[in-house]
Amino acid sequence: MKFLIALLSAIFLFNNISLAQEDPLDEFQKKMNQEFENYSNNMKENFETYRDSIDKLFANAVKKYWEDFEVKPAKQPKGEPKPKNTPKVDPKDIAKDSSENIPVVIIEDTTHNVVKDTLVLPVDESNYPKATIIFNFYGKEVSIDYDKTFITKAPATLNENAVGDYWGKMSDTKHYSTIEQLTKMKDELALNDWGYFMLVKSFAEQLTGNEQNGTSILTWFLLQKSGYRCRVGYSENNLYLLLPSKNMIYGKNYFMINQMNYYVSTSNAANLRIVAVEYPQAKKFFDLLIDRPLNFPKKPVLSEKKAKYFDKNYNFYLTYEDNLTRFLNDYPSTNLEVYFNSEPSSTFMRGTKENIGKYLSTLPEFDQVSFLLGYIQNGFKYKTDPEQFGKEKFFFVEEILRYPFCDCEDRAIYFSWLVRKLLDKEVIGLVYPGHVAAAVKFNSTQNGDFVIYNNEKYIVCDPTYIGAPVGMSMPEYKGKEVKVIQVK
């Protein structure tokens, strides 16, 4: 009885919400989330009553609450001119180079999404007419059962009522079993938020024949039921899926909704009429950070790299994962701090430790960093992203082995990762206008250019300035303000 009273109160509250508020679902979500906590240990029929009532309420809300938004054009990474060729240090300059304290600006950290996973209601969906979709997801054969009554086509004519009706009809299907299978696959592959979106979208594409409106509306339904915030919008008879992220996603148009950027997930759209509500248990934003090694099926590719240190030649036989790097090639371009803080595959990590790490253990601290710096300066061919790809493309760590060329930020990201993982040292990224380098915190006193970050001294290391020792900056960047990327 108390449950029904609370539910009726929430429905009354929801139906009287004004669109003038910042978020028309704020009070509704708080009320329903609290009731869910109160009844989470109750009998199964209470769960089903809760689920069915909220779905009906939400379907009606979708029919009622929409707003018109003006699109914001896609942003691109700043295109300051990078060095056309790798600059080489004049040995005479090394002797006369002097230490300099470089002024810094801290870049805001956007790499962590601190929202707990939403609990899926424990309903029994073992008995329903099943069909099965099998598809390949970056080398993994994925098999997902789904209810044959799933709606595989978007409404023929798009409007508010049609989208609300779609939600109501899909809610009546046995969809939690499909979501459970998708989330288990997410865990098996150790996917992050964006990886889960790509998995759900791939499933929806298979089910809808890759038709845009059908894929967008089914992905919207499944993501929200999985606990992720997202919205749909339409223009004329085209439906678009919008994903919120605190990370900048370059190359995609977006909409500012409640102080959050919602990015158009597929083709870029113009002005849209967008649903103004989100499912009550959908709380998570999309975080592009890869904070643990992704676990795609192993398909290692060998890459030989050479290094020279104190006139001694070294050959490193390193491996990268083909399935992972294909996944990363389809990943959207985002903030540099995401790349500096993301993790490569376990294969890449193991090969690096076995091939490079073994040479470092007997070296003193300064020589360890110098060895890694010289390895990257001389072991990789340089070419700017526009020359290699026709656009800016930042590399995740492992991608540096996949492609024949790399530029300054790719080298700085790789160097920073090597210093962290092989030497267990603190490191930061340095972003100049048109250039990226790194800086390392030493245990012992070292000379050279430095920055003070969090009251600690970090010595500049530039993996792109060929022949430059630890502590030497490119002349054109000496004394110029630099932005600092925190590397965790």
N, C-alpha and C positions, 0 to 999 in steps of 0.2 A: 504493500500500500504506500509506504514512504517513497518507494522508487517511482511509482506512478505520479505521486504528487510532485516530486522533484522534477520529473520529466515534463509534466504539464506546465510547471513554473518556467522551465527553460524555454518551452515552446512559446509561451506568452511573451517572455522577455525577447526572444528572437524576432517574433513577428512585429515588435514595437521598436526595433532598432532603427535609427536614422542613418542615412548614408552620409550625413554631415560629420559623423564620427570618423576618427582616423582609420579604424578598421571595423567594419560592420559585424564581424564575427568575434571581436575580442571578448565581450561579456558572455556570449553564447559558448565560446570555446572553453572559457574558464569554468563556467557552470557545468558543462558536460564532462570536462576532464575531472572535476572534483567528484561528480557523481560516479564516474567510471572507477575512480580510486576506491570510493566507498563500497561499491558493489562488485569489485574484481574478484572477491573470494566467495561470492554467492553462488546459488544454483545455476545450472546451465540455462534454464529457461529465462533467467534474468539477463544473461548475456545476450540471448537471442532477441529478447524484448527490447533491450537497449539498442542493439545493432539495427534492428528493423525500424525502430522509431526514428533513430537519428538519420538513417538513409532516406526515409520518407520526408523528414523535415528538411534535410539538405537538398533533396531533389526539388522541393518547392522553393527553397531559397535560390537555387540556380535559375529557376524560371523568373524570379523576381528581381534579383540584384545584379545589375550590369552597369558599367560605366564606359564612357568613351575616353580613349587616351591617345595622345599624340606620340608618335614614335620618336625615339632619339637615335640618330645615326650611329652605326657601328664605329667603335674606336679602333685605332691601329696602334701598334707599338711605336713609340717615338722614333722617328727616322733620322736622327742626327747622323751625319756622315761618319762612318767607321773608317779605320785605316784600310786603304785600298789593298795594301800588301802588308805582310808582317814586318813591322819595323825592327831593325837590328841595332843593338847597342854598339857604339864605338868603344873599344876597350880603353881608350884614353879617358872616356867619360866616367868609367867606373872608379878610377883612382881619385878623381876630383869631385865626385858626387858627395853632397852633404845631406845630413838629415833634415827633414822638414815635417812639422806638425800640420796635417791637412785638416781643414775645417770640415765638419760633418753635419748632415741632416739625416734624421732617422726615418726610414720608410715604415709606415704602419704595417703591422703584422696582420695578414688576412688569411693565414694558412690553416686555421683550426675552427671547426664548426662544433661548438660545445653544446650539443643537444643529444639527449639520450634517445636510443631507438624506441620507437613506439610499440607497445605491446599489441600484438594481433589477438583479437578475441578468440578464445579456444572453443570453436564450434566444430561439431562432427560433420564432415562433408565427405564421408567415405562412400556414400551411396548416391550416385548420380550418373547419368548417361555420359560416358567419357569419350573424348577423341584425343589424339596425340599429335603434337607438332615436334618434329626433329629438325634441328638446324645446327650449323657449324658456327661457333663463336670463338674466333681467333684460335683455331686448332682444337677446341673442345666440342665434342658432339653433345648437344644439349637436347634432352627429351623432356617435354613438358605436357602433362595431361591437362585438359581443360573441359569444362562443361559444354556439351554440344549446343546448349542454348545461348552461349556467348553471342553477343551481337558483333558481327564482323564487318559491318558497314556503317559509316556515319550517316546521319539523317540526310536525305536527299536535298532538303531545303534547310539551310541553317538559320536558326533564330533561337531566342532564349528558351522558349517552350520545348523546342526539339532537343536541345542539349539537356535540359532538365529531365525530359522523358527518357533520354538515353541513360542518364545516371540511375533513374528509378528502375528501369528494366534490367540493367546490368547488376544492380544491387540484389535483384531477385535470383540471380544465378548463383551457382556454387563456386564462387570466385576465390574464397580464402584458401582453398586447397592449391590453386594455381599460384597464388602469392607465396604460400609456404614453400612450394617447389622452387620458385624464383629466388627467394631469400636464402634457401639452402645452397643453391648454386652460387649465389653471391659469396657466401661464407667459404664454400669449397675453393673458389677462385681467388679469395681474399680481395674482392673488388671494393673500391672506394665508392663514394656517392655517384660520381659521374659514370663509373664503370657499371653500376647497377642500372642507371638510366639507359646506358647503351644496351644492356642485356634485355631489359623490359621492352625497349624500342625494337630490338631485333625480333623478339617473340611476337610483338604486335604486327610488325611488317610481314612476318610469315603468315599470320592469321588473316590479315586483311589484303594480302596480295600486294603489299607495299603501296597501297593507295594513301595519299597524304592525309586526307581528312579522317579516314578510318584509323590510321596509325596514331594520329595525334590524339583523338578522343579516347581510344582504348588505353594508350600510354598514360594519359591524364588520369583516368579512372584507377588504373593499377598502381601508379606512383602514389596517389593520395591515400589509397587503401594500404599502401606499404609504409605510410608515415611521412611522406615527403610533400612539402608544400609545392604547388604548381598551379597554373591557371591555363585556361584556353581563351582565345579571342578569335573573332571572325571579321572578315571584310568581304563584302559581296557573298560568294558562296565558298570561300576558302577558310579553313580552320587552322589555327596555329597553336602549338604548345609553347608555353612560356615557363622558364625555369629560373627561380631566384638563386642568386649566388653572391656572397661577399667578395669573391674573387672577380677581378676584371676578366671578362671573356672578350677577347679581341675578334673583330671581323663579324660580329653578330649585332643586328639592331636590337634595341632593348627599350623597356618601358620602366619609368620610375613609379613604383607603387608603394606607398607607405614607407618612404625612405629606403627602399630596397630596389636594386636593379633586377628586373625580370627579363631574361634573354630569350629571343626567339630561337627555338632549338633547331629548326630546320631552315628552310629558305627564308631570306629576310622579308619582313612584312612592312607595310606602311601603317597608317593609323588604324587602330582596331577598336572594336567594341569588346570589352573584356569582362568576364565574370568577376564579380566583386567579392566573392566568398570563397573560403577554402574549407576542406573537410576538418572537423574538430580535432581529430587525432593526428592530422598532418602538421608536423612541427618543424621538420628538418629542412634546412637550406642545403643547396648542393655545394659541397666543398671539393675543390679540384686537387687538393693535396693527396699524394700517394704516400701514406705514412707507414706502410708495411709492404713487403715484397708481394707483388701480384703473382698468382700461382697458375698461370696458363700451362698447358701441356708442354713438356720440354722439347725444344727443337733448337739446340745450341748451334751457333755458327762461329767458326774459328776466325780470329783476326790477329795477325802478327804485327807487333809494334816493336820498334827499335829505340834504344836510348843510349846515350853516351854520357859518362860521368868520369871526370879525371882521366880522360883518354882511354877509358875502358868501355867496350861495347857490350850492350845487353840486348838480348832478344826476349820479348815477352809474348807468350802465346795465350791470348785472352779470348774469352767467349762471351757472346751476347745471345739473348733469346729472340729468335725470329718472330714467334707469335706475340711476345710482349711488345717488341718494337713496331710491329704492324698495328697493334692496338694504339700505341703512342702516336703513330703517324696520323691516326684518325681523331686524336684528342684535340680539343680546342686550344688555341694559344691563350695564355693567361699571364698573371703577374710573375715577374722573375723570382720572387721569394718562394713561389710554389716549386719551381725547378731546383732551387738551392736546397730545399728541405725535403724533397721526395726521395723515395728509396728505389733502387734497382732490383733486379731479380736475385734470388739466392745463387743462381749459377754465375752471374756476373761477380757477385761478392766473393764467392769461393775462389774463382779463377784469379781475381785480383790479389787476394791474400796469398795464394800459392805462388804466383808468378812475380809479384812486385814486393809484397810484404817481407818475404824471406831475405831480401837484400838490405832491409832497413834496420834490422834488430841490432846489428853491431855498430851502427853509425851514431855519432853524437847528434844531439837535437838539431843544431843548425844544419848539419850535413843531410839529415833525413829530409828536411823541408827543401833544401837545395836540390837533392836528388829528384824529388817529385816535380819540382818546378822545372828543372832542366829536361826531364822526360817529356813533359807536355809541350814545352817550348819547341823542342826539336823532333818530337815523334809524330806530329800531326800536321797535315797540309792545311793552309789557311785559304779561305775564300769567304766573302761576305754572303749572308743569306740571300739577298736579291740576286747575286750572281749564281748561286747554286740552286735556289728554289723559285726565284722570281718574286719573293716576298720575305718578310721577317719570319723566321721559325726558330724559336728557342728549343734547345735540346734538353730532354731529361738525361740524366747521367749516362745511361746505357746506350743512348742513341749515338753517342760520339764514335762508337765502334761500327755502327751500321753504315754511316755515310762517308764518302771519300774526303770531305772537307768539313771544317768547322771554323767558327769565328770566335771573337773575344769572350762573349758571355758563355758559350759552350765550354771553353777552356777553363774559365773561372769556376763554373759549376762543377766540372770534373775535378779540378784541383782541390776545391773546398771539400768535396766528398772524400777524396783520397786522404787528405790531412785529418779529417774527422775519424774515418774508419780505420786507417792504418796507423796513425800516430796518436789518436785519442786527444787531439788538441782542439781548442776553440778557434773558430775561424769566422770571418764575416765577409759578405760580398760588398764590393765598392762599385757604385754606379756613377760614372762621369758622363757628361754630355757626349754621346757617341762612343762610349767605351765602357767595358766592365772588367774589373780585376778583383783581387781578394786581399785579405790581410790576416795574419796569423798571430795569435797570442803565444809568446814563448815563455818558458819557465825561467830562462836565463836572460841577462841583459844583451840586447842586440842593437846595433847601429842601423841607421837607414830611415827612410821616410816612414811615417807612422800616423795612425789616427788614435784618438782617445775615445773609447766607447764604453759606457757604463763604468767610467773611472779606471779602465784597464787599457794598457798600451798594446796595440796591434800593429805589427810590422807589415808594410805593403809587399805583396808578391804579385807580379804580373806575368801570367803564363803566355801572354801574347807578345811581350817585348823580348825578342830573341836575344839570348846572351845576358839579359839583365839579371843580376844577382838578387837575392833576398834583400828587400829594403830599397830598391831602386824603382822609381816611377818614370813613366814616359815624360820627357821634358815639357810637352804641351799641357800636361795635366798638373804639373807641380804648382802647389799653392792654390789650386782651384777647389771650390767647395765640392764635396762628394757625398752622395747619398749612401747610407749604410743599410744593408740587408742583414737582418738577424738570421743566423743559421743555428738550428737547434740540434 
